[in-house]
Amino acid sequence: MADDDIGEGLSEAELAKLVAGFKPSNLYPIVVLAAATGARRNELLALRWADLDVENKKLRIEWALEQTKKHGIRRKRPKTKRGRRTIDIDDAIISKLLPERERHLRIQAGIPDGVEVDLGLIRLPAGALMFPAVPEAGEEFDFVKPRNPRNFSKEFARRAGKLDFGKTRFHDSRGIHATALLDAGNAVHTVAQRIGDDPAVLLRNCAKRKRSKEADKKLAETISSIAAGFLGT
């Protein structure tokens, strides 16, 4: 499938179950952010802590990872101008990210968990990633070393399989997020801007998806309301 092909994916209830199943894993904050933003895998893995504006509840997406034989793994600008965007996030999502940042601050300062200290005095290295590579045995934590995107997808698939979601791709969360926003009545161009997609492509991909029972119910309610209006009932 193409990178922006939404596919069938999961229902919102199934997605909630899947996300909850990742809680014991270090992939959990990434899975949460994917479900909450519809961002692409390589955009999420390129996020820096400097891209998070906690006070204004904003997240800047300005880079994506690229993995090639020639250059290895490196950051690059998104393929289109639509890819560079600032999106809104809520307190619930921020609450899942801040513990990860605190963990990084403690690693930077060499402060073990449980020891009370003013972490506001600690600074992470410039360009510190939100979700850097997990160090191998004997390696030091490298705040700016990106995760291997392909290995990340394999790990996601492996864990999803253990949760009985064997055919689920990490990319499916993108389509579920977009469809949920559209089903809730948000304008196509607004949803497309949030996920960094072309509105026409978004419509085409969503048209391939099976409508959810919730969407069918909302459609039936809207039709009944319209009919009641012109029939005077």
N, C-alpha and C positions, 0 to 999 in steps of 0.2 A: 504494500500500500504506500501511497505517497505520504510525505511527512505531514500534510495537513488533512489527509483523509480521515474523517471522523469515525467511520465504521459503525458497527452495532453497539459495542461496549456493554456497560452494565446499567442497571436501573440505579436511581439515587440510593435506594435502600441497600442494594448490593454493594455499592461503592462505600457506603458508611461502614458496612461490615468488613470490607476489605481493608479500609484505612485503619480501623480499630485493631485488626489483626497484625498490623505492623508496629504496634506500640513497643514491643520488646526490642525492635531492631533500630539500628542507627539510621536506617532509611526513613523512619517515621516522619520527621519534620519535612523531608522532601516530598513524600507522598501526600502529606497534609497540604503543603503549599501548592502542589500540582492540582489537587482536587479543588482548592479554593480560588485558583487564579486561571486555570486553563493554559498555563504557560507550557512551553515545550521543554522536553528533557534537557536539551543542551543550553537553553536559556536559564533554567533553574541551576544547573551545575556551574554556570558562569557568574552567578550572583555574588556580590561582595557585601559585606556588612555595611559599607558606605552607601549601598543602594537602598537601604531600609531607613525610612523616615518614621520613627516610632511616634513622635509627637503629632504629626499630621496624618498618620495612618496611610502612608503611601509606599509603594515599591516601584523603583525604577528598573526597567528592563532595557539595557543598552548594549549587552553583549551576549554572545552565544559561543559555546565550545565547537571546535571543528576537529575532527579526528581523521587524519590522512596518513598514508604510508610515508609520504615525503616529509611532512612537517610534524608528525606525531599529533599530540593534543595541544591546541592553542586556542586563545580567545580571538574572536573576530566580531565585527559588527553584524547584526542580523541581515538576512538576504535583502529585505526591503525596508523602506522607511517606516512602514507600518509596524515592523518588529520593534522599533525603538519607541517605548511608550512608558507612561507612568500610570499605575493602576491603584485603585483603592483596596485596602484590606481592612479587616475589622479587628477588634480587641481579642477575639477568640483565636484568630490566626497568629497575631503578635504574641499571645501568651504561649504559643507552641515554639516560637522562634527565640524568645528571650532566654530561656534556660540553655539553649544551645550556645548563644553568645556568651552567657555567663561561664559555661564550661570552657570555652575558648579563652576567656580572660583569665581563668584560673590556671589553665595550661601555660599561658604566656607568662604569668607571674610566678608559676611554680607553687601555687597555693592549693592544698588538697581540699576536697569537698568537706563541708562541715565546719571549716574554719571561717569565722566571721571576719570580714575585711571590707573596706570601702573599695569596691571594684571600679568606682568612677574615676579613680586615680590611675587606672591601668589603661594602656593604649595597645591596640592590636597593630601588627605591621601594616604598612600601606598595602592596599590591594588584598587584604585578608578575605578569603572566600567564606561564604556561609557554610558550604558543604564541601570542604577540601577532601583530598584523598585520605583514606584511613591508612595510617602508617603500618608497614609490615613489622614483624617481630624484629626488634633491635633498631628500628628506625626512629628518628625524632619526628615529632609532629610538625608538618610543614603547612603553614596557614595559606600559602599561595599555590600549592600544588593541586591541580584539578583532578577530580575523579576521572577514571576511565569510563566514558559513556557506555561503551558496549558491555563492559563488565558490570556496570551498574544495572543495565537492562537485564542481564542474565541473572544477577542476584535478585532483582525484583521478581522475575518470572519464577525463579526457584522458590522463593518465599510465598508467592501467590499460589503456586501449585500445592504447597503444604496446607494452604488455607482453603483448598478445593476451588481455586480460581485459576485452574491450569491454563486456560486459553486466553487469559486476560493479559493485555499489553499495557505497559506503563502509559503509553500514548492515549489509551482509551479515556483516561481521566479528562483529557482536553475536550473531547467530544461531549462527554457527560456534562461538564461544566457549561459549555456553550448551549447545549440543548435545554438544560435546566433554566438558564437565563431567558432563553427564547420562550419556553413554555410559560414562564412567569409574566410574559408580556413585555419584556424589554425589546427595544427597537433593534433591528438587525445590525444597523451601522454602529450602535453602541456596543453590542456584544462583540462584533468584529474588531472594533478598536481595542477592546479589553484583551482579546486573545491574540492581537497582532495579525489578523487575517483580512483578506479581501472579502467584503460583504457578499459578492457574487459567489465566491468559492464557498463561503460559509453556508449560504442558502442551498447550494448544490449538494454539499456534503450532508447537510441536515435532512434534505429531501430523501436521502437514501436510508435514513434510519427509520425503524418502526416506531410509530407513535406510542407513547406510554399510556397506560390506563388513565393516569392523572390528566394527561393532555387531552385525551378523548373526552373525559368528564368535563373539563373546562370548556372545550369546544361545544359540547352539547348544551351546557348551561348558557353560553353566549348566544347560541342559535335560539334557544327557548326565550331568552330575554328579548332578542330582536323581534321574534315572532309575536311575542306578547305586546310589543309596542305597536306594530302596524296592524295587529288584529284587534287591538283594544281590549285584550283580556287581562 
